[in-house]
Amino acid sequence: MKILVTGGAGFIGSAVVRQAVKAGHEVVNLDALTYAACLENVAEVAQSNLYSFEQADIRDRAALDKIFALHAPDVVMHLAAESHVDRSIDGPSDFVETNITGTFNMLEAARKFWAAVGKPGHFRFHHISTDEVYGSLPADKSVMFTEETAYDPRSPYSASKASSDHLVRAWHETYGLPVVLTNCSNNYGPYHFPEKLIPVIILNALAGKALPIYGDGSNIRDWLYVEDHADALLTVVQKGENGRSYNIGGENERSNLELVQTLCEILDQKKPRSDGKSYAEQITFVTDRPGHDARYAIDPSRIRDELGWRPSVTVEEGLARTVQWYLDNETWWRALQDRDGVGARLGVKA
């Protein structure tokens, strides 16, 4: 199978690229190489004859048409997106242009190509999205997001992703474009860009800096190890039913405070502070993000029951692997910390 992966130099996209190539699939990595992208993320497969790279922006329709015509993919896995909520608060226009207009361009380029090659039944446009489109859940753990949950986005980021989801469904219903959609919970793991919560905590701890937690740390997320997510995405693109959506969760709900405390315990064991104290002493509560959703939780019944997939990594195991990866890959993250806005507090004022 030949897979066109958009955003394949990003965090989740690169995990998909690595797994797909190792599984024997031919992969075309399409990425604009914006601030959060890094080709080092795919270095381990970059020399494979199954891998090729195209630098292009999904807002450039002409470039997309050329790439489809040149590579003739069997399926598209569309991951390219602006994804940092705090950045969306400060600069929503980038999110509208990339996540909405970019997805529109991808759909139109895919539709044109699909029609040109005779509308083959095996073709799929797999749109990868987020559970944030569903809004916020109450604390009651019996209430979870399902594929039928009404959309209720609360940030410019989640609103832009909700819009892109609607476009994908509309192109399926109106034009018959074969699509599958997935909405995932919070990802973490190796190669996580160092402006997101888990790498910020790890790197600030090692640097002796404050470990910032928004509000009182009670916000709850369902944490999904990125390599599990990549495995789920490859399962869906190959086995998912045309026109259907699948929620992908880690089955690992934790409050932000619990998550940070667990990271501190792991760091205490793997890289003890020189003064013998716990990294937990560096925890600092900071002004909350505007519109901060209280809780996200995925009901993964559909993907488990219909496609036989469920996560394999517990949050404790995944966090230990992640901490060790950052300890072993200082060269990678130090270079990224110098990029625009990385490490600065963003999205404080609405």
C-alpha angles and dihedrals in degrees: 000000000000112000126195106206117192115205091020093153092057129088103274095023093056091051088054091048093050094048095043094052092046088051090056100258122138109241132198109195111207113188136151091211095230122171095290097048125094127178089205085075090073099033093115092064101027094100094052117113086227092064131077133166132216120186106212141133118240087222088066105083095182091056091050093052091053093049093050091048093047099046103027096205123206091214139009123221105194111201102138108121146126102256114170111107094203091053090049090058092053097039114017096165093075089055093051093047097045104032099038108023091034092052090048089054091048092050093049093046090048092047092050092049094044091053092045092056094047101268096278115208094228094061116110135182104205112197114198115206142158140260088235089084088075095061124221132337130212120249091258103112092207088071114079140158114270129180088262096054111123116249115253109162117188106186135050087251096053092041090054091049091047088053091051091050090054091050092053092051091046092053089052095049097039103036102020093239107168107243142166124191133203131190115197138194124237113312128212138166142089118357093020106160109253098242094071124092103260098046090042090056094046095047096041090050092053090047093051092244131137116282102227119214119183116238112329096331094248096122109117128215135178106234121216123189107235096231090053088051092051089051090051092049092052089048092052096046090053102036107019120117116252111261094012130122128215129198114219118201137169095222086228112115115183135160115241090248092051090048094052092046090053090050090051091052091051092048091047087060101039101036111012119202114256091239092054094241126127122263085232088081087071093061111122128181113223137186110296124248115259110259093008108180113233101218142000123191130166127217100211096186096118098053090041096048100036103034102022095237129138133154118275101194124075117217092248092053093043094049091050090052091047095050091049091049092055091047089053098043108050094140091060098051098038091060091052095049089069093062125107114296096348110146095015120113108252135182097032096133124049 
